[in-house]
């Protein structure tokens, strides 16, 4: 595997374009997003009806609002916090505080692993930007909730309670480990850190193929800890590479390296980056098909959310890797491509920033549509690019 890893890194160095990224103006792109976010805020406040407070997508030509227990709910307050970070405007802060407050029940909701997405994107950004005690306490409480889903025999946090699987662990779950790492730093309780590392190691061992692509779901026997099966529920086929799943893994292992400095995580992140960026089906504009292995790429749906997550991850990975310049330039290429060709016209699409994401193609759910988490990771990536020197 190490030989393949080195080959992937060499390919990245040789093939990644550096022309588009030089043109990216992150501050300009963030400024362009501001009126769109304000438009979405106005639409939400006009249409929200308790408990439907959080925008997720456009469905049947209407704005779809969801309740706080929906896995995507935390991205909306997160977006408002990110716009406050960029603009410094108190109005964004006030709105972020309002919608973060509406997430209060999710701090103790242990129905799925998504407590990490929900709480860290909302309360986590709130704490990062304000150092508010209530946000700190929310992070610790939510981490304790997430920890209840950990099985030490398996070495992983259970993702879903879906009866179609015995003990499913999905690659998305890597994103929720950041909540656990934060809780250890804030509380001094190392148990959260230990769970996060154990989960990351189990994922490293069982989710990945030799080429650094990932399965979506690994199902375990909760008593023996043995693997029952591996599949890719939201991808084209069990052995294919679902695009957003590859992005989740890239982001997750990059973050794990930041928190632990374990070189295995850095090598894994670099290997995943090589797989994504050198896949023969990656379009020239760097916005992936919804699954990298879809056989008929002409006309296949894209997934802008996967591209935005990848860009954000590459901007962090560049801080740790010898391939710093290549990762930074590629991330900027992606962001420039998104900004030029995948953005909604101003004050259209209810205020969503980006178009052409794909949620769950196999069941034809949320295909070629705006998705709130695409907007979130796009803004996060732009803020990371803005801070680069």
C-alpha positions in Angstrom: 0.0 0.0 0.0 2.9 2.4 0.8 4.2 2.0 -2.8 0.7 2.8 -4.2 0.6 5.8 -1.8 3.8 7.2 -3.2 2.6 6.7 -6.7 -0.6 8.6 -6.0 1.4 11.5 -4.6 3.6 11.6 -7.6 0.5 11.7 -9.9 -0.9 14.6 -7.9 2.3 16.6 -8.3 2.3 15.9 -12.1 -1.3 16.4 -13.1 -3.0 19.0 -10.9 -3.7 22.3 -12.8 -2.5 25.5 -11.2 -4.0 28.0 -13.6 -7.6 28.6 -12.5 -6.8 28.8 -8.7 -4.6 31.8 -9.2 -7.7 33.7 -10.2 -9.7 33.0 -7.0 -10.7 36.0 -5.0 -12.1 34.5 -1.8 -13.3 37.8 -0.3 -15.1 38.7 -3.5 -16.8 35.3 -3.6 -17.8 35.6 0.1 -19.2 39.1 -0.6 -21.2 37.7 -3.5 -22.6 35.0 -1.2 -23.8 37.5 1.4 -27.0 38.8 -0.3 -27.9 35.2 -1.2 -27.7 34.1 2.4 -29.8 37.1 3.4 -32.4 36.1 0.9 -32.5 32.6 2.3 -32.8 34.0 5.8 -35.8 36.1 4.7 -37.4 33.1 3.0 -36.9 30.9 6.1 -38.3 33.6 8.5 -41.3 34.0 6.2 -42.0 30.3 5.9 -40.8 28.7 9.2 -43.5 27.1 11.3 -42.5 25.5 14.5 -40.7 23.0 14.5 -39.7 23.5 10.9 -36.9 26.1 11.2 -33.9 24.8 9.1 -33.5 25.0 5.3 -32.3 21.8 3.6 -33.0 21.9 -0.1 -35.6 22.8 -2.8 -38.3 20.1 -3.2 -41.1 20.3 -5.8 -40.1 23.9 -6.5 -40.6 24.9 -2.8 -38.2 25.6 0.0 -37.9 22.5 2.2 -37.5 23.3 5.9 -36.7 20.5 8.4 -36.8 20.0 12.1 -33.7 20.1 14.3 -33.4 16.3 14.5 -32.7 16.2 10.7 -29.0 15.5 10.1 -28.7 18.7 8.0 -30.1 21.2 10.6 -26.8 22.4 12.0 -25.5 23.7 8.7 -27.9 26.6 8.6 -26.8 28.2 11.9 -23.3 27.3 10.8 -23.7 29.3 7.6 -24.9 32.3 9.6 -21.8 32.0 11.9 -19.5 31.8 8.9 -21.1 34.9 7.4 -20.7 36.7 10.7 -17.0 35.7 10.8 -16.5 37.1 7.3 -18.6 40.3 7.6 -18.4 41.1 11.3 -22.0 42.2 11.1 -24.0 41.9 14.3 -27.1 41.0 12.4 -25.6 37.7 11.2 -24.5 37.0 14.8 -28.0 37.6 16.1 -29.5 35.3 13.5 -26.8 32.6 14.2 -27.6 32.8 17.9 -31.3 32.4 17.2 -31.0 29.3 15.1 -28.3 27.8 17.2 -30.6 28.2 20.2 -33.3 26.2 18.3 -30.8 23.2 18.2 -31.0 22.8 22.0 -32.7 19.3 21.9 -30.0 17.9 19.7 -27.4 18.1 22.4 -29.0 15.0 24.0 -30.4 13.3 21.0 -28.6 10.0 20.6 -30.7 8.6 17.8 -27.8 8.7 15.4 -24.1 9.8 14.9 -25.4 13.0 13.4 -25.2 14.8 16.7 -21.7 15.8 15.6 -22.9 17.4 12.4 -25.8 19.1 14.1 -24.0 20.5 17.2 -20.5 21.1 16.0 -21.5 23.1 12.9 -23.8 25.3 15.1 -22.6 25.4 18.7 -19.0 24.6 17.6 -18.8 27.7 15.3 -20.6 29.7 18.0 -17.9 28.8 20.6 -15.1 29.3 18.1 -16.2 32.9 17.4 -17.5 34.0 20.8 -16.0 31.7 23.4 -19.5 31.6 25.0 -19.8 29.3 28.0 -23.1 28.0 26.9 -21.6 26.9 23.6 -18.7 25.2 25.3 -21.1 23.3 27.6 -23.2 22.3 24.6 -20.2 20.8 22.9 -19.3 18.7 25.9 -22.8 17.6 26.5 -23.2 16.6 22.8 -19.9 14.7 22.9 -21.2 12.7 25.9 -24.3 11.9 23.9 -22.3 10.8 20.8 -20.1 8.6 23.1 -23.1 6.5 24.1 -23.2 5.1 20.6 -19.6 3.7 20.8 -19.1 -0.1 21.0 -15.7 -1.0 22.4 -15.8 -4.5 21.0 -16.3 -3.2 17.4 -14.2 -0.1 18.0 -16.6 2.3 16.3 -19.6 4.6 16.9 -22.8 3.2 15.5 -24.1 5.5 12.7 -27.7 4.5 12.2 -30.5 2.6 14.0 -31.6 1.3 10.6 -32.8 -2.3 10.9 -31.4 -3.1 7.4 -28.1 -3.4 9.1 -27.0 -5.0 12.4 -24.4 -2.3 13.4 -23.8 0.1 10.5 -20.8 2.4 10.5 -20.7 4.9 7.6 -17.8 6.9 6.3 -19.7 10.1 7.1 -19.1 9.3 10.7 -15.5 10.5 10.4 -16.8 14.1 10.4 -18.3 13.7 13.8 -15.0 12.9 15.5 -14.2 16.6 15.6 -16.8 17.1 18.2 -15.1 14.5 20.4 -11.7 16.0 20.0 -13.1 19.4 20.9 -14.8 18.0 24.0 -11.5 16.6 25.4 -9.8 20.0 24.9 -12.7 21.8 26.6 -13.3 19.4 29.4 -10.0 17.6 30.0 -11.8 14.3 29.7 -9.6 12.1 27.6 -12.3 9.4 27.0 -13.7 11.5 24.1 -10.3 11.6 22.5 -9.8 7.9 22.9 -13.1 7.0 21.3 -12.4 9.3 18.4 -9.0 7.7 17.8 -10.3 4.2 18.1 -13.1 4.9 15.6 -10.6 6.5 13.2 -8.3 3.4 13.4 -11.2 1.0 12.8 -12.3 3.0 9.8 -8.8 3.1 8.5 -8.6 -0.7 8.8 -12.0 -1.7 7.5 -13.5 1.0 5.2 -10.7 1.4 2.8 -9.6 -0.4 -0.3 -5.9 -0.6 -1.4 -6.5 2.3 -3.9 -7.6 4.6 -1.0 -11.3 4.5 -2.1 -13.9 3.9 0.6 -17.0 1.8 1.1 -19.9 3.8 2.4 -21.2 1.3 5.0 -19.4 -1.4 7.0 -21.9 -3.6 9.0 -20.7 -5.3 12.1 -21.9 -8.0 14.4 -22.3 -6.1 17.7 -21.5 -9.2 19.8 -18.4 -10.6 18.0 -17.2 -7.4 16.4 -16.8 -9.3 13.1 -17.7 -7.6 9.8 -20.9 -8.9 8.3 -20.7 -7.0 4.9 -19.5 -3.9 3.2 -21.6 -1.9 0.8 -22.1 1.6 -0.7 -25.7 2.5 -0.1 -25.7 5.9 -1.6 -23.3 5.1 -4.4 -23.6 3.4 -7.8 -22.5 0.0 -6.6 -21.0 -1.6 -3.5 -17.5 -1.6 -5.0 -17.8 1.9 -6.5 -16.5 5.2 -5.0 -19.4 7.4 -3.9 -18.1 10.9 -4.4 -19.3 12.5 -1.2 -18.1 9.6 0.8 -14.6 10.0 -0.5 -14.8 13.7 0.4 -16.0 12.9 4.0 -13.0 10.6 4.4 -10.5 13.1 3.1 -11.8 15.8 5.4 -12.1 13.4 8.4 -8.6 12.0 8.2 -7.1 15.4 7.6 -8.8 16.7 10.8 -7.7 13.6 12.7 -4.1 14.3 11.8 -4.5 17.9 13.0 -5.8 16.7 16.4 -3.4 13.8 16.9 -0.3 14.3 14.6 -0.5 10.6 13.9 1.3 10.3 10.5 -0.9 7.4 9.5 -3.8 9.8 9.2 -1.8 12.2 7.1 -0.7 9.4 4.7 -4.3 8.3 4.5 -5.6 11.8 3.7 -2.9 12.2 1.0 -3.8 8.8 -0.5 -7.5 9.7 -0.6 -6.6 13.1 -2.2 -4.6 11.2 -4.9 -7.5 8.9 -5.5 -10.0 11.7 -6.0 -7.8 14.0 -8.0 -6.5 11.4 -10.4 -9.6 9.4 -11.0 -10.1 9.0 -14.8 -13.7 10.0 -14.5 -13.1 13.3 -12.7 -14.4 16.0 -15.1 -12.0 18.7 -16.2 -13.7 21.3 -14.1 -13.0 19.3 -11.0 -16.7 18.9 -10.0 -17.2 15.2 -9.5 -19.9 12.9 -10.8 -22.1 11.8 -7.9 -20.1 8.5 -8.0 -16.7 8.4 -9.4 -17.4 5.0 -11.1 -20.6 5.8 -12.8 -20.1 4.0 -16.2 -21.9 6.6 -18.4 -20.5 9.9 -17.4 -22.2 12.0 -20.1 -25.2 13.4 -18.5 -24.5 11.9 -15.1 -25.4 14.1 -12.2 -22.6 16.1 -10.5 -22.2 16.6 -6.8 -21.1 20.1 -5.9 -21.3 19.2 -2.2 -18.5 16.7 -2.7 -16.4 19.3 -4.5 -16.9 21.9 -1.7 -16.0 19.4 1.0 -12.9 18.3 -0.9 -11.8 21.9 -1.4 -12.1 22.7 2.2 -10.2 19.5 3.2 -7.4 20.2 0.7 -6.9 23.7 2.1 -6.3 22.2 5.5 -4.3 19.2 4.2 -1.9 21.6 2.5 -0.9 23.0 5.9 0.5 19.6 6.8 1.7 18.0 3.6 4.9 18.4 1.5 2.4 18.9 -1.4 1.2 22.1 0.1 1.3 24.2 -3.1 -0.5 21.6 -5.2 -3.3 21.0 -2.7 -3.8 24.8 -2.2 -3.9 25.5 -5.9 -6.2 22.6 -6.6 -8.6 23.7 -3.8 -8.6 27.2 -5.4 -9.3 25.6 -8.8 -12.3 23.8 -7.4 -13.6 26.9 -5.7 -13.1 29.0 -8.8 -14.9 26.4 -10.8 -17.8 26.4 -8.4 -18.0 30.1 -8.2 -18.0 30.5 -12.0 -20.4 27.8 -13.1 -22.3 26.3 -10.2 -23.6 29.3 -8.3 -27.3 30.4 -8.2 -28.3 33.6 -9.9 -28.7 36.4 -7.3 -31.9 36.1 -5.2 -33.1 33.0 -7.0 -33.5 29.4 -5.7 -34.8 30.7 -2.4 -31.3 32.0 -1.6 -29.3 28.8 -1.8 -25.8 29.7 -3.0 -24.9 26.6 -5.0 -26.7 24.5 -7.6 -26.2 20.9 -8.9 -25.6 18.8 -5.8 -26.7 15.2 -5.3 -28.0 13.7 -2.1 -29.1 10.1 -2.6 -29.1 9.2 -6.3 -30.0 5.5 -6.0 -33.4 6.4 -4.6 -33.7 9.6 -6.7 -33.7 11.8 -3.6 -32.3 15.4 -3.9 -30.7 15.0 -7.3 -29.2 18.0 -9.2 -30.5 20.5 -6.6 -29.2 22.9 -4.0 -28.2 21.3 -0.6 -27.5 23.3 2.5 -24.3 21.4 3.3 -22.9 22.3 -0.1 -23.3 25.9 0.8 -21.8 25.4 4.3 -18.6 23.8 3.1 -18.2 26.2 0.2 -18.3 29.1 2.6 -15.9 27.3 5.0 -13.5 26.7 2.2 -13.7 30.3 1.0 -12.9 31.5 4.6 -9.9 29.1 4.7 -8.7 30.4 1.4 -9.2 34.0 2.5 -6.9 33.4 5.5 -4.1 32.0 3.4 -1.1 34.1 2.7 
